[in-house]
Amino acid sequence: MKLEELRLQIDEIDEKIVSLVEGRMKVAGKIAEYKKENGLPVLDAKREAEKLDSVCDMADECFRQYVRELYMTMFRLSREYQSALNNKEK
């Protein structure tokens, strides 16, 4: 397979990833609203730990460290977004 063909595959995957990340962040926004209405903190360390274990278990062993890093970053970004939304609404 040629490099350009492989890059096209990456481009197609990236389009899907962006769409999925946007969808995930929209749901995180709804979670932020729920947490604010119910006096819950943005960080739920237990949930994050459980989710991290779960997604790492889904990944092939050779990719687990990358999945772990990716999700840790997504959790951080989600918390930042939720905090920003809740602070904006004050």
HTML snippet that shows the backbone in 3Dmol.js (N, CA, C, O; Angstrom):
<script src="https://3Dmol.org/build/3Dmol-min.js"></script>
<div id="view" style="width:600px;height:400px;position:relative"></div>
<script>
const pdb = `
ATOM      1  N   MET A   1       0.839  -1.171   0.000  1.00  0.00           N
ATOM      2  CA  MET A   1       0.000   0.000   0.000  1.00  0.00           C
ATOM      3  C   MET A   1       0.892   1.245   0.000  1.00  0.00           C
ATOM      4  O   MET A   1       1.930   1.277   0.661  1.00  0.00           O
ATOM      5  N   LYS A   2       0.479   2.250  -0.737  1.00  0.00           N
ATOM      6  CA  LYS A   2       1.267   3.474  -0.861  1.00  0.00           C
ATOM      7  C   LYS A   2       1.012   4.404   0.319  1.00  0.00           C
ATOM      8  O   LYS A   2      -0.024   4.338   0.980  1.00  0.00           O
ATOM      9  N   LEU A   3       1.976   5.261   0.557  1.00  0.00           N
ATOM     10  CA  LEU A   3       1.886   6.212   1.656  1.00  0.00           C
ATOM     11  C   LEU A   3       0.636   7.082   1.555  1.00  0.00           C
ATOM     12  O   LEU A   3      -0.034   7.324   2.559  1.00  0.00           O
ATOM     13  N   GLU A   4       0.325   7.544   0.375  1.00  0.00           N
ATOM     14  CA  GLU A   4      -0.851   8.402   0.199  1.00  0.00           C
ATOM     15  C   GLU A   4      -2.147   7.669   0.540  1.00  0.00           C
ATOM     16  O   GLU A   4      -3.070   8.259   1.103  1.00  0.00           O
ATOM     17  N   GLU A   5      -2.212   6.404   0.204  1.00  0.00           N
ATOM     18  CA  GLU A   5      -3.394   5.613   0.547  1.00  0.00           C
ATOM     19  C   GLU A   5      -3.531   5.473   2.063  1.00  0.00           C
ATOM     20  O   GLU A   5      -4.630   5.571   2.610  1.00  0.00           O
ATOM     21  N   LEU A   6      -2.404   5.244   2.731  1.00  0.00           N
ATOM     22  CA  LEU A   6      -2.415   5.144   4.185  1.00  0.00           C
ATOM     23  C   LEU A   6      -2.811   6.466   4.822  1.00  0.00           C
ATOM     24  O   LEU A   6      -3.548   6.489   5.807  1.00  0.00           O
ATOM     25  N   ARG A   7      -2.328   7.558   4.266  1.00  0.00           N
ATOM     26  CA  ARG A   7      -2.684   8.882   4.791  1.00  0.00           C
ATOM     27  C   ARG A   7      -4.168   9.181   4.587  1.00  0.00           C
ATOM     28  O   ARG A   7      -4.790   9.831   5.427  1.00  0.00           O
ATOM     29  N   LEU A   8      -4.728   8.716   3.490  1.00  0.00           N
ATOM     30  CA  LEU A   8      -6.162   8.874   3.276  1.00  0.00           C
ATOM     31  C   LEU A   8      -6.954   8.105   4.330  1.00  0.00           C
ATOM     32  O   LEU A   8      -7.981   8.578   4.816  1.00  0.00           O
ATOM     33  N   GLN A   9      -6.468   6.920   4.675  1.00  0.00           N
ATOM     34  CA  GLN A   9      -7.118   6.145   5.740  1.00  0.00           C
ATOM     35  C   GLN A   9      -7.073   6.904   7.058  1.00  0.00           C
ATOM     36  O   GLN A   9      -8.064   6.953   7.786  1.00  0.00           O
ATOM     37  N   ILE A  10      -5.919   7.497   7.364  1.00  0.00           N
ATOM     38  CA  ILE A  10      -5.777   8.306   8.585  1.00  0.00           C
ATOM     39  C   ILE A  10      -6.755   9.474   8.555  1.00  0.00           C
ATOM     40  O   ILE A  10      -7.408   9.763   9.558  1.00  0.00           O
ATOM     41  N   ASP A  11      -6.860  10.148   7.410  1.00  0.00           N
ATOM     42  CA  ASP A  11      -7.774  11.288   7.282  1.00  0.00           C
ATOM     43  C   ASP A  11      -9.223  10.870   7.557  1.00  0.00           C
ATOM     44  O   ASP A  11      -9.959  11.585   8.237  1.00  0.00           O
ATOM     45  N   GLU A  12      -9.622   9.727   7.034  1.00  0.00           N
ATOM     46  CA  GLU A  12     -10.982   9.228   7.254  1.00  0.00           C
ATOM     47  C   GLU A  12     -11.217   8.898   8.729  1.00  0.00           C
ATOM     48  O   GLU A  12     -12.274   9.203   9.282  1.00  0.00           O
ATOM     49  N   ILE A  13     -10.244   8.286   9.342  1.00  0.00           N
ATOM     50  CA  ILE A  13     -10.347   7.965  10.768  1.00  0.00           C
ATOM     51  C   ILE A  13     -10.408   9.254  11.588  1.00  0.00           C
ATOM     52  O   ILE A  13     -11.185   9.349  12.539  1.00  0.00           O
ATOM     53  N   ASP A  14      -9.592  10.242  11.223  1.00  0.00           N
ATOM     54  CA  ASP A  14      -9.591  11.514  11.950  1.00  0.00           C
ATOM     55  C   ASP A  14     -10.944  12.207  11.890  1.00  0.00           C
ATOM     56  O   ASP A  14     -11.377  12.800  12.878  1.00  0.00           O
ATOM     57  N   GLU A  15     -11.609  12.142  10.760  1.00  0.00           N
ATOM     58  CA  GLU A  15     -12.951  12.732  10.652  1.00  0.00           C
ATOM     59  C   GLU A  15     -13.906  12.073  11.650  1.00  0.00           C
ATOM     60  O   GLU A  15     -14.706  12.750  12.296  1.00  0.00           O
ATOM     61  N   LYS A  16     -13.815  10.768  11.767  1.00  0.00           N
ATOM     62  CA  LYS A  16     -14.669  10.046  12.707  1.00  0.00           C
ATOM     63  C   LYS A  16     -14.312  10.402  14.146  1.00  0.00           C
ATOM     64  O   LYS A  16     -15.195  10.598  14.981  1.00  0.00           O
ATOM     65  N   ILE A  17     -13.028  10.484  14.428  1.00  0.00           N
ATOM     66  CA  ILE A  17     -12.583  10.819  15.783  1.00  0.00           C
ATOM     67  C   ILE A  17     -13.090  12.197  16.189  1.00  0.00           C
ATOM     68  O   ILE A  17     -13.605  12.366  17.294  1.00  0.00           O
ATOM     69  N   VAL A  18     -12.948  13.185  15.303  1.00  0.00           N
ATOM     70  CA  VAL A  18     -13.402  14.540  15.619  1.00  0.00           C
ATOM     71  C   VAL A  18     -14.899  14.540  15.921  1.00  0.00           C
ATOM     72  O   VAL A  18     -15.340  15.159  16.890  1.00  0.00           O
ATOM     73  N   SER A  19     -15.667  13.858  15.107  1.00  0.00           N
ATOM     74  CA  SER A  19     -17.107  13.786  15.323  1.00  0.00           C
ATOM     75  C   SER A  19     -17.428  13.128  16.669  1.00  0.00           C
ATOM     76  O   SER A  19     -18.293  13.605  17.404  1.00  0.00           O
ATOM     77  N   LEU A  20     -16.747  12.058  16.982  1.00  0.00           N
ATOM     78  CA  LEU A  20     -16.980  11.359  18.241  1.00  0.00           C
ATOM     79  C   LEU A  20     -16.551  12.200  19.442  1.00  0.00           C
ATOM     80  O   LEU A  20     -17.236  12.215  20.465  1.00  0.00           O
ATOM     81  N   VAL A  21     -15.434  12.893  19.324  1.00  0.00           N
ATOM     82  CA  VAL A  21     -14.975  13.757  20.426  1.00  0.00           C
ATOM     83  C   VAL A  21     -15.979  14.879  20.652  1.00  0.00           C
ATOM     84  O   VAL A  21     -16.310  15.201  21.793  1.00  0.00           O
ATOM     85  N   GLU A  22     -16.464  15.476  19.565  1.00  0.00           N
ATOM     86  CA  GLU A  22     -17.469  16.528  19.712  1.00  0.00           C
ATOM     87  C   GLU A  22     -18.718  15.989  20.401  1.00  0.00           C
ATOM     88  O   GLU A  22     -19.270  16.645  21.284  1.00  0.00           O
ATOM     89  N   GLY A  23     -19.159  14.819  20.011  1.00  0.00           N
ATOM     90  CA  GLY A  23     -20.321  14.201  20.650  1.00  0.00           C
ATOM     91  C   GLY A  23     -20.075  13.929  22.124  1.00  0.00           C
ATOM     92  O   GLY A  23     -20.957  14.137  22.957  1.00  0.00           O
ATOM     93  N   ARG A  24     -18.887  13.469  22.439  1.00  0.00           N
ATOM     94  CA  ARG A  24     -18.532  13.181  23.836  1.00  0.00           C
ATOM     95  C   ARG A  24     -18.529  14.464  24.662  1.00  0.00           C
ATOM     96  O   ARG A  24     -19.011  14.476  25.795  1.00  0.00           O
ATOM     97  N   MET A  25     -17.992  15.533  24.102  1.00  0.00           N
ATOM     98  CA  MET A  25     -17.933  16.801  24.827  1.00  0.00           C
ATOM     99  C   MET A  25     -19.326  17.396  25.017  1.00  0.00           C
ATOM    100  O   MET A  25     -19.592  18.020  26.044  1.00  0.00           O
ATOM    101  N   LYS A  26     -20.211  17.215  24.052  1.00  0.00           N
ATOM    102  CA  LYS A  26     -21.591  17.691  24.217  1.00  0.00           C
ATOM    103  C   LYS A  26     -22.271  16.969  25.384  1.00  0.00           C
ATOM    104  O   LYS A  26     -22.981  17.590  26.175  1.00  0.00           O
ATOM    105  N   VAL A  27     -22.054  15.683  25.481  1.00  0.00           N
ATOM    106  CA  VAL A  27     -22.616  14.932  26.603  1.00  0.00           C
ATOM    107  C   VAL A  27     -21.962  15.387  27.911  1.00  0.00           C
ATOM    108  O   VAL A  27     -22.636  15.494  28.935  1.00  0.00           O
ATOM    109  N   ALA A  28     -20.661  15.653  27.879  1.00  0.00           N
ATOM    110  CA  ALA A  28     -19.970  16.165  29.065  1.00  0.00           C
ATOM    111  C   ALA A  28     -20.586  17.489  29.505  1.00  0.00           C
ATOM    112  O   ALA A  28     -20.677  17.764  30.702  1.00  0.00           O
ATOM    113  N   GLY A  29     -21.008  18.309  28.547  1.00  0.00           N
ATOM    114  CA  GLY A  29     -21.680  19.561  28.878  1.00  0.00           C
ATOM    115  C   GLY A  29     -22.990  19.315  29.610  1.00  0.00           C
ATOM    116  O   GLY A  29     -23.317  20.036  30.552  1.00  0.00           O
ATOM    117  N   LYS A  30     -23.736  18.313  29.190  1.00  0.00           N
ATOM    118  CA  LYS A  30     -24.989  17.964  29.869  1.00  0.00           C
ATOM    119  C   LYS A  30     -24.710  17.423  31.273  1.00  0.00           C
ATOM    120  O   LYS A  30     -25.461  17.675  32.215  1.00  0.00           O
ATOM    121  N   ILE A  31     -23.626  16.684  31.385  1.00  0.00           N
ATOM    122  CA  ILE A  31     -23.221  16.179  32.700  1.00  0.00           C
ATOM    123  C   ILE A  31     -22.854  17.352  33.611  1.00  0.00           C
ATOM    124  O   ILE A  31     -23.197  17.353  34.793  1.00  0.00           O
ATOM    125  N   ALA A  32     -22.163  18.339  33.064  1.00  0.00           N
ATOM    126  CA  ALA A  32     -21.804  19.527  33.843  1.00  0.00           C
ATOM    127  C   ALA A  32     -23.047  20.214  34.380  1.00  0.00           C
ATOM    128  O   ALA A  32     -23.094  20.622  35.541  1.00  0.00           O
ATOM    129  N   GLU A  33     -24.048  20.337  33.530  1.00  0.00           N
ATOM    130  CA  GLU A  33     -25.311  20.963  33.939  1.00  0.00           C
ATOM    131  C   GLU A  33     -25.961  20.164  35.073  1.00  0.00           C
ATOM    132  O   GLU A  33     -26.410  20.740  36.064  1.00  0.00           O
ATOM    133  N   TYR A  34     -26.009  18.851  34.926  1.00  0.00           N
ATOM    134  CA  TYR A  34     -26.582  17.995  35.958  1.00  0.00           C
ATOM    135  C   TYR A  34     -25.824  18.148  37.274  1.00  0.00           C
ATOM    136  O   TYR A  34     -26.430  18.301  38.334  1.00  0.00           O
ATOM    137  N   LYS A  35     -24.490  18.106  37.195  1.00  0.00           N
ATOM    138  CA  LYS A  35     -23.672  18.218  38.401  1.00  0.00           C
ATOM    139  C   LYS A  35     -23.896  19.554  39.097  1.00  0.00           C
ATOM    140  O   LYS A  35     -23.980  19.617  40.324  1.00  0.00           O
ATOM    141  N   LYS A  36     -23.991  20.613  38.313  1.00  0.00           N
ATOM    142  CA  LYS A  36     -24.212  21.938  38.896  1.00  0.00           C
ATOM    143  C   LYS A  36     -25.568  21.987  39.593  1.00  0.00           C
ATOM    144  O   LYS A  36     -25.670  22.463  40.724  1.00  0.00           O
ATOM    145  N   GLU A  37     -26.594  21.505  38.930  1.00  0.00           N
ATOM    146  CA  GLU A  37     -27.952  21.513  39.493  1.00  0.00           C
ATOM    147  C   GLU A  37     -28.054  20.677  40.762  1.00  0.00           C
ATOM    148  O   GLU A  37     -28.879  20.956  41.632  1.00  0.00           O
ATOM    149  N   ASN A  38     -27.217  19.655  40.864  1.00  0.00           N
ATOM    150  CA  ASN A  38     -27.288  18.736  41.997  1.00  0.00           C
ATOM    151  C   ASN A  38     -26.143  18.912  42.993  1.00  0.00           C
ATOM    152  O   ASN A  38     -25.964  18.088  43.890  1.00  0.00           O
ATOM    153  N   GLY A  39     -25.370  19.986  42.833  1.00  0.00           N
ATOM    154  CA  GLY A  39     -24.297  20.288  43.779  1.00  0.00           C
ATOM    155  C   GLY A  39     -23.179  19.266  43.808  1.00  0.00           C
ATOM    156  O   GLY A  39     -22.560  19.050  44.850  1.00  0.00           O
ATOM    157  N   LEU A  40     -22.916  18.636  42.678  1.00  0.00           N
ATOM    158  CA  LEU A  40     -21.859  17.621  42.592  1.00  0.00           C
ATOM    159  C   LEU A  40     -20.584  18.237  42.049  1.00  0.00           C
ATOM    160  O   LEU A  40     -20.645  19.154  41.229  1.00  0.00           O
ATOM    161  N   PRO A  41     -19.431  17.753  42.489  1.00  0.00           N
ATOM    162  CA  PRO A  41     -18.167  18.267  41.949  1.00  0.00           C
ATOM    163  C   PRO A  41     -17.941  17.779  40.517  1.00  0.00           C
ATOM    164  O   PRO A  41     -18.469  16.749  40.100  1.00  0.00           O
ATOM    165  N   VAL A  42     -17.152  18.540  39.789  1.00  0.00           N
ATOM    166  CA  VAL A  42     -16.823  18.150  38.415  1.00  0.00           C
ATOM    167  C   VAL A  42     -16.049  16.833  38.418  1.00  0.00           C
ATOM    168  O   VAL A  42     -16.344  15.936  37.627  1.00  0.00           O
ATOM    169  N   LEU A  43     -15.080  16.719  39.288  1.00  0.00           N
ATOM    170  CA  LEU A  43     -14.241  15.521  39.325  1.00  0.00           C
ATOM    171  C   LEU A  43     -14.933  14.394  40.077  1.00  0.00           C
ATOM    172  O   LEU A  43     -15.360  14.555  41.220  1.00  0.00           O
ATOM    173  N   ASP A  44     -15.033  13.261  39.416  1.00  0.00           N
ATOM    174  CA  ASP A  44     -15.481  12.017  40.041  1.00  0.00           C
ATOM    175  C   ASP A  44     -14.351  11.015  39.829  1.00  0.00           C
ATOM    176  O   ASP A  44     -14.357  10.238  38.874  1.00  0.00           O
ATOM    177  N   ALA A  45     -13.384  11.052  40.741  1.00  0.00           N
ATOM    178  CA  ALA A  45     -12.162  10.258  40.585  1.00  0.00           C
ATOM    179  C   ALA A  45     -12.457   8.767  40.494  1.00  0.00           C
ATOM    180  O   ALA A  45     -11.796   8.048  39.745  1.00  0.00           O
ATOM    181  N   LYS A  46     -13.446   8.299  41.250  1.00  0.00           N
ATOM    182  CA  LYS A  46     -13.787   6.870  41.207  1.00  0.00           C
ATOM    183  C   LYS A  46     -14.295   6.489  39.823  1.00  0.00           C
ATOM    184  O   LYS A  46     -13.876   5.475  39.265  1.00  0.00           O
ATOM    185  N   ARG A  47     -15.191   7.290  39.270  1.00  0.00           N
ATOM    186  CA  ARG A  47     -15.728   7.019  37.927  1.00  0.00           C
ATOM    187  C   ARG A  47     -14.607   7.034  36.895  1.00  0.00           C
ATOM    188  O   ARG A  47     -14.542   6.157  36.034  1.00  0.00           O
ATOM    189  N   GLU A  48     -13.724   8.032  36.977  1.00  0.00           N
ATOM    190  CA  GLU A  48     -12.619   8.112  36.012  1.00  0.00           C
ATOM    191  C   GLU A  48     -11.736   6.879  36.089  1.00  0.00           C
ATOM    192  O   GLU A  48     -11.354   6.326  35.058  1.00  0.00           O
ATOM    193  N   ALA A  49     -11.409   6.442  37.294  1.00  0.00           N
ATOM    194  CA  ALA A  49     -10.550   5.264  37.455  1.00  0.00           C
ATOM    195  C   ALA A  49     -11.219   4.019  36.879  1.00  0.00           C
ATOM    196  O   ALA A  49     -10.583   3.221  36.191  1.00  0.00           O
ATOM    197  N   GLU A  50     -12.513   3.867  37.171  1.00  0.00           N
ATOM    198  CA  GLU A  50     -13.245   2.711  36.646  1.00  0.00           C
ATOM    199  C   GLU A  50     -13.309   2.755  35.116  1.00  0.00           C
ATOM    200  O   GLU A  50     -13.118   1.736  34.453  1.00  0.00           O
ATOM    201  N   LYS A  51     -13.576   3.934  34.567  1.00  0.00           N
ATOM    202  CA  LYS A  51     -13.671   4.085  33.108  1.00  0.00           C
ATOM    203  C   LYS A  51     -12.319   3.828  32.456  1.00  0.00           C
ATOM    204  O   LYS A  51     -12.240   3.188  31.408  1.00  0.00           O
ATOM    205  N   LEU A  52     -11.260   4.329  33.077  1.00  0.00           N
ATOM    206  CA  LEU A  52      -9.917   4.129  32.536  1.00  0.00           C
ATOM    207  C   LEU A  52      -9.579   2.644  32.479  1.00  0.00           C
ATOM    208  O   LEU A  52      -9.058   2.156  31.477  1.00  0.00           O
ATOM    209  N   ASP A  53      -9.876   1.936  33.553  1.00  0.00           N
ATOM    210  CA  ASP A  53      -9.643   0.487  33.550  1.00  0.00           C
ATOM    211  C   ASP A  53     -10.463  -0.192  32.457  1.00  0.00           C
ATOM    212  O   ASP A  53      -9.975  -1.085  31.763  1.00  0.00           O
ATOM    213  N   SER A  54     -11.703   0.236  32.315  1.00  0.00           N
ATOM    214  CA  SER A  54     -12.600  -0.369  31.334  1.00  0.00           C
ATOM    215  C   SER A  54     -12.104  -0.181  29.901  1.00  0.00           C
ATOM    216  O   SER A  54     -12.059  -1.137  29.126  1.00  0.00           O
ATOM    217  N   VAL A  55     -11.731   1.050  29.549  1.00  0.00           N
ATOM    218  CA  VAL A  55     -11.294   1.280  28.170  1.00  0.00           C
ATOM    219  C   VAL A  55      -9.947   0.630  27.895  1.00  0.00           C
ATOM    220  O   VAL A  55      -9.688   0.179  26.779  1.00  0.00           O
ATOM    221  N   CYS A  56      -9.096   0.580  28.900  1.00  0.00           N
ATOM    222  CA  CYS A  56      -7.808  -0.094  28.699  1.00  0.00           C
ATOM    223  C   CYS A  56      -7.997  -1.592  28.489  1.00  0.00           C
ATOM    224  O   CYS A  56      -7.270  -2.220  27.719  1.00  0.00           O
ATOM    225  N   ASP A  57      -8.975  -2.150  29.177  1.00  0.00           N
ATOM    226  CA  ASP A  57      -9.275  -3.571  28.985  1.00  0.00           C
ATOM    227  C   ASP A  57      -9.797  -3.854  27.579  1.00  0.00           C
ATOM    228  O   ASP A  57      -9.630  -4.962  27.069  1.00  0.00           O
ATOM    229  N   MET A  58     -10.424  -2.864  26.948  1.00  0.00           N
ATOM    230  CA  MET A  58     -10.932  -3.030  25.584  1.00  0.00           C
ATOM    231  C   MET A  58      -9.817  -3.052  24.542  1.00  0.00           C
ATOM    232  O   MET A  58      -9.974  -3.636  23.469  1.00  0.00           O
ATOM    233  N   ALA A  59      -8.704  -2.420  24.858  1.00  0.00           N
ATOM    234  CA  ALA A  59      -7.619  -2.254  23.884  1.00  0.00           C
ATOM    235  C   ALA A  59      -6.715  -3.479  23.846  1.00  0.00           C
ATOM    236  O   ALA A  59      -6.535  -4.183  24.839  1.00  0.00           O
ATOM    237  N   ASP A  60      -6.155  -3.705  22.661  1.00  0.00           N
ATOM    238  CA  ASP A  60      -5.119  -4.730  22.565  1.00  0.00           C
ATOM    239  C   ASP A  60      -3.979  -4.343  23.497  1.00  0.00           C
ATOM    240  O   ASP A  60      -3.695  -3.161  23.690  1.00  0.00           O
ATOM    241  N   GLU A  61      -3.345  -5.324  24.060  1.00  0.00           N
ATOM    242  CA  GLU A  61      -2.295  -5.078  25.049  1.00  0.00           C
ATOM    243  C   GLU A  61      -1.213  -4.129  24.533  1.00  0.00           C
ATOM    244  O   GLU A  61      -0.709  -3.296  25.286  1.00  0.00           O
ATOM    245  N   CYS A  62      -0.856  -4.249  23.267  1.00  0.00           N
ATOM    246  CA  CYS A  62       0.211  -3.409  22.728  1.00  0.00           C
ATOM    247  C   CYS A  62      -0.193  -1.934  22.608  1.00  0.00           C
ATOM    248  O   CYS A  62       0.663  -1.070  22.417  1.00  0.00           O
ATOM    249  N   PHE A  63      -1.503  -1.645  22.721  1.00  0.00           N
ATOM    250  CA  PHE A  63      -1.977  -0.258  22.603  1.00  0.00           C
ATOM    251  C   PHE A  63      -2.472   0.320  23.925  1.00  0.00           C
ATOM    252  O   PHE A  63      -2.855   1.489  23.971  1.00  0.00           O
ATOM    253  N   ARG A  64      -2.475  -0.451  24.980  1.00  0.00           N
ATOM    254  CA  ARG A  64      -3.077  -0.003  26.243  1.00  0.00           C
ATOM    255  C   ARG A  64      -2.453   1.270  26.793  1.00  0.00           C
ATOM    256  O   ARG A  64      -3.169   2.147  27.278  1.00  0.00           O
ATOM    257  N   GLN A  65      -1.144   1.385  26.728  1.00  0.00           N
ATOM    258  CA  GLN A  65      -0.517   2.598  27.276  1.00  0.00           C
ATOM    259  C   GLN A  65      -0.963   3.834  26.507  1.00  0.00           C
ATOM    260  O   GLN A  65      -1.086   4.912  27.088  1.00  0.00           O
ATOM    261  N   TYR A  66      -1.208   3.691  25.207  1.00  0.00           N
ATOM    262  CA  TYR A  66      -1.645   4.823  24.387  1.00  0.00           C
ATOM    263  C   TYR A  66      -3.113   5.163  24.664  1.00  0.00           C
ATOM    264  O   TYR A  66      -3.492   6.333  24.720  1.00  0.00           O
ATOM    265  N   VAL A  67      -3.917   4.136  24.832  1.00  0.00           N
ATOM    266  CA  VAL A  67      -5.320   4.349  25.171  1.00  0.00           C
ATOM    267  C   VAL A  67      -5.413   5.021  26.543  1.00  0.00           C
ATOM    268  O   VAL A  67      -6.224   5.925  26.742  1.00  0.00           O
ATOM    269  N   ARG A  68      -4.591   4.582  27.473  1.00  0.00           N
ATOM    270  CA  ARG A  68      -4.578   5.188  28.817  1.00  0.00           C
ATOM    271  C   ARG A  68      -4.238   6.672  28.719  1.00  0.00           C
ATOM    272  O   ARG A  68      -4.927   7.499  29.317  1.00  0.00           O
ATOM    273  N   GLU A  69      -3.211   7.018  27.992  1.00  0.00           N
ATOM    274  CA  GLU A  69      -2.812   8.422  27.841  1.00  0.00           C
ATOM    275  C   GLU A  69      -3.906   9.240  27.159  1.00  0.00           C
ATOM    276  O   GLU A  69      -4.207  10.360  27.572  1.00  0.00           O
ATOM    277  N   LEU A  70      -4.490   8.673  26.122  1.00  0.00           N
ATOM    278  CA  LEU A  70      -5.551   9.361  25.397  1.00  0.00           C
ATOM    279  C   LEU A  70      -6.728   9.663  26.318  1.00  0.00           C
ATOM    280  O   LEU A  70      -7.232  10.786  26.339  1.00  0.00           O
ATOM    281  N   TYR A  71      -7.159   8.673  27.071  1.00  0.00           N
ATOM    282  CA  TYR A  71      -8.314   8.871  27.939  1.00  0.00           C
ATOM    283  C   TYR A  71      -8.001   9.780  29.123  1.00  0.00           C
ATOM    284  O   TYR A  71      -8.863  10.546  29.554  1.00  0.00           O
ATOM    285  N   MET A  72      -6.803   9.709  29.645  1.00  0.00           N
ATOM    286  CA  MET A  72      -6.440  10.640  30.714  1.00  0.00           C
ATOM    287  C   MET A  72      -6.512  12.080  30.200  1.00  0.00           C
ATOM    288  O   MET A  72      -6.955  12.980  30.913  1.00  0.00           O
ATOM    289  N   THR A  73      -6.078  12.284  28.969  1.00  0.00           N
ATOM    290  CA  THR A  73      -6.165  13.614  28.359  1.00  0.00           C
ATOM    291  C   THR A  73      -7.625  14.004  28.134  1.00  0.00           C
ATOM    292  O   THR A  73      -8.016  15.137  28.415  1.00  0.00           O
ATOM    293  N   MET A  74      -8.420  13.083  27.636  1.00  0.00           N
ATOM    294  CA  MET A  74      -9.836  13.388  27.412  1.00  0.00           C
ATOM    295  C   MET A  74     -10.547  13.701  28.720  1.00  0.00           C
ATOM    296  O   MET A  74     -11.383  14.603  28.767  1.00  0.00           O
ATOM    297  N   PHE A  75     -10.231  12.972  29.779  1.00  0.00           N
ATOM    298  CA  PHE A  75     -10.845  13.261  31.073  1.00  0.00           C
ATOM    299  C   PHE A  75     -10.472  14.669  31.538  1.00  0.00           C
ATOM    300  O   PHE A  75     -11.323  15.417  32.020  1.00  0.00           O
ATOM    301  N   ARG A  76      -9.210  15.018  31.391  1.00  0.00           N
ATOM    302  CA  ARG A  76      -8.761  16.355  31.804  1.00  0.00           C
ATOM    303  C   ARG A  76      -9.488  17.427  31.002  1.00  0.00           C
ATOM    304  O   ARG A  76      -9.971  18.409  31.566  1.00  0.00           O
ATOM    305  N   LEU A  77      -9.566  17.242  29.702  1.00  0.00           N
ATOM    306  CA  LEU A  77     -10.250  18.219  28.853  1.00  0.00           C
ATOM    307  C   LEU A  77     -11.738  18.296  29.181  1.00  0.00           C
ATOM    308  O   LEU A  77     -12.317  19.382  29.172  1.00  0.00           O
ATOM    309  N   SER A  78     -12.348  17.178  29.466  1.00  0.00           N
ATOM    310  CA  SER A  78     -13.755  17.153  29.827  1.00  0.00           C
ATOM    311  C   SER A  78     -13.992  17.912  31.129  1.00  0.00           C
ATOM    312  O   SER A  78     -14.952  18.676  31.238  1.00  0.00           O
ATOM    313  N   ARG A  79     -13.120  17.705  32.120  1.00  0.00           N
ATOM    314  CA  ARG A  79     -13.234  18.436  33.385  1.00  0.00           C
ATOM    315  C   ARG A  79     -13.057  19.932  33.171  1.00  0.00           C
ATOM    316  O   ARG A  79     -13.785  20.738  33.751  1.00  0.00           O
ATOM    317  N   GLU A  80     -12.091  20.301  32.340  1.00  0.00           N
ATOM    318  CA  GLU A  80     -11.867  21.719  32.041  1.00  0.00           C
ATOM    319  C   GLU A  80     -13.103  22.326  31.380  1.00  0.00           C
ATOM    320  O   GLU A  80     -13.519  23.431  31.728  1.00  0.00           O
ATOM    321  N   TYR A  81     -13.681  21.611  30.440  1.00  0.00           N
ATOM    322  CA  TYR A  81     -14.871  22.088  29.741  1.00  0.00           C
ATOM    323  C   TYR A  81     -16.043  22.221  30.705  1.00  0.00           C
ATOM    324  O   TYR A  81     -16.751  23.227  30.691  1.00  0.00           O
ATOM    325  N   GLN A  82     -16.246  21.208  31.538  1.00  0.00           N
ATOM    326  CA  GLN A  82     -17.329  21.263  32.510  1.00  0.00           C
ATOM    327  C   GLN A  82     -17.145  22.429  33.479  1.00  0.00           C
ATOM    328  O   GLN A  82     -18.101  23.139  33.791  1.00  0.00           O
ATOM    329  N   SER A  83     -15.928  22.621  33.948  1.00  0.00           N
ATOM    330  CA  SER A  83     -15.645  23.732  34.865  1.00  0.00           C
ATOM    331  C   SER A  83     -15.896  25.071  34.176  1.00  0.00           C
ATOM    332  O   SER A  83     -16.482  25.976  34.771  1.00  0.00           O
ATOM    333  N   ALA A  84     -15.465  25.196  32.951  1.00  0.00           N
ATOM    334  CA  ALA A  84     -15.670  26.440  32.205  1.00  0.00           C
ATOM    335  C   ALA A  84     -17.145  26.718  32.022  1.00  0.00           C
ATOM    336  O   ALA A  84     -17.582  27.857  32.183  1.00  0.00           O
ATOM    337  N   LEU A  85     -17.925  25.700  31.687  1.00  0.00           N
ATOM    338  CA  LEU A  85     -19.362  25.880  31.522  1.00  0.00           C
ATOM    339  C   LEU A  85     -20.017  26.322  32.823  1.00  0.00           C
ATOM    340  O   LEU A  85     -20.835  27.242  32.840  1.00  0.00           O
ATOM    341  N   ASN A  86     -19.648  25.659  33.904  1.00  0.00           N
ATOM    342  CA  ASN A  86     -20.262  25.980  35.188  1.00  0.00           C
ATOM    343  C   ASN A  86     -19.841  27.346  35.698  1.00  0.00           C
ATOM    344  O   ASN A  86     -20.634  28.020  36.355  1.00  0.00           O
ATOM    345  N   ASN A  87     -18.626  27.772  35.420  1.00  0.00           N
ATOM    346  CA  ASN A  87     -18.174  29.098  35.836  1.00  0.00           C
ATOM    347  C   ASN A  87     -18.783  30.182  34.971  1.00  0.00           C
ATOM    348  O   ASN A  87     -19.035  31.289  35.448  1.00  0.00           O
ATOM    349  N   LYS A  88     -19.020  29.881  33.718  1.00  0.00           N
ATOM    350  CA  LYS A  88     -19.609  30.836  32.775  1.00  0.00           C
ATOM    351  C   LYS A  88     -21.048  31.165  33.145  1.00  0.00           C
ATOM    352  O   LYS A  88     -21.517  32.282  32.928  1.00  0.00           O
ATOM    353  N   GLU A  89     -21.734  30.193  33.699  1.00  0.00           N
ATOM    354  CA  GLU A  89     -23.146  30.353  34.007  1.00  0.00           C
ATOM    355  C   GLU A  89     -23.392  31.092  35.316  1.00  0.00           C
ATOM    356  O   GLU A  89     -24.548  31.334  35.665  1.00  0.00           O
ATOM    357  N   LYS A  90     -22.363  31.454  36.040  1.00  0.00           N
ATOM    358  CA  LYS A  90     -22.533  32.146  37.329  1.00  0.00           C
ATOM    359  C   LYS A  90     -22.851  33.603  37.127  1.00  0.00           C
ATOM    360  O   LYS A  90     -23.026  34.337  38.100  1.00  0.00           O
TER     361      LYS A  90
END
`;
const viewer = $3Dmol.createViewer("view");
viewer.addModel(pdb, "pdb");
viewer.setStyle({}, {cartoon: {color: "spectrum"}});
viewer.zoomTo();
viewer.render();
</script>
